[in-house]
Amino acid sequence: MNAAENPVQKNGRAVSAGTPAGPPLPGTLAVARVELEKRFGARLLESSEFRGELTYAVAPQDWLEVLRFCKETPALDFDQLDSLLGDHLPERAAAPLQVVAHLLSHAHGHRLRIKTAAAEGQGLPTVTGLWPSAGFDEREAWEMFGIVFEGHPNLQRLLTTDDFEGHPLRKDFPLRGTVGGRIRTDLRGKI
């Protein structure tokens, strides 16, 4: 088992140092790490460093606050949400849904991932107020996985028809047969 698969505890949270051959964090990202750990401490539930990149896991109630800090703190200055995506991990019975935000700082030239786990039916606050581009990513995560983003300005189906039932990228979605409606091929009026 390598270090990325076997996290150790540091200050009460899981930490994975990455592979021994991996490069160290860039200087500006190391500063970002210090700022995040100073501000949030044990509220950062896990951290991992792999090949010069940094990932933190946070509780759903801390999701928006941590992302706002990442954007508004000059030492971090994550001015771009590169992508926001959902995932379904049914082996985690208590919180099978996961959302990951990939952030980019143009000023400092570094990237960061922030992820959170959510229970079935648990909503997360939208981040469209921080990054308007999150609108499409959140719509896709809701449509494909059923992750609700509270306060989203237009949370409606994008790729499937309005009568579609279910969330097609969940691992419990049927692979055969007819379920719900159809996949949308004409996106006019939906974007």
C-alpha positions, 0 to 999 in steps of 0.5 A: 500500500502506498502513502496515497492509499494509507492516510496518516493522522495529523492534528486529528485528520487524515493526511496523505502525503502522496508518493515519495517521488512526487514533487513538493507543493509549489510555494504559493500553494504551500502558503495557501495550505498554511492559510487554509489550515490556520483558518479552518483547522480541524474543520478540514476533515482530510487532506491529500497531497499528490504530485504537487497538488492539494485536496481537502475534504470538508463537511457539507455545512462548511462547503460554501464558507471554505470556497468563499475563503478560497476565492476572497483571500488574497494569499489564495485568490482562486478566481476560477472554478475550473469544474464542479462535479458530482459522484455516487459512491454507494459503498459509503451508506451514510453519505453516498454522494460527493461533490468536488470543486476544482479551483484555479488561481491565475494570479498564483498559478496553482490549483486546489480541490475541495470536496464534500460528501452528502447524504441522500436528500441533503442539499448543498448551497449553490456557489453560483454567487461566487462563480457564475460558471458553476450554474451548468456544473451544478445543473449537471450534478443535480440531473445526473446524480440527484445532488440538490444545490439550494439557492441555484437560480435555474436548477432544471434538467439540461441533458434529459427531457423533463419527463426523465425519471432518475439520475443516469450516472448513479451506480444504481441506475438500471443499465437496461430497459426503458426508464423515464424519458429520453436523452435530449439531443436538441439543447436549444432553449435549455442553455 
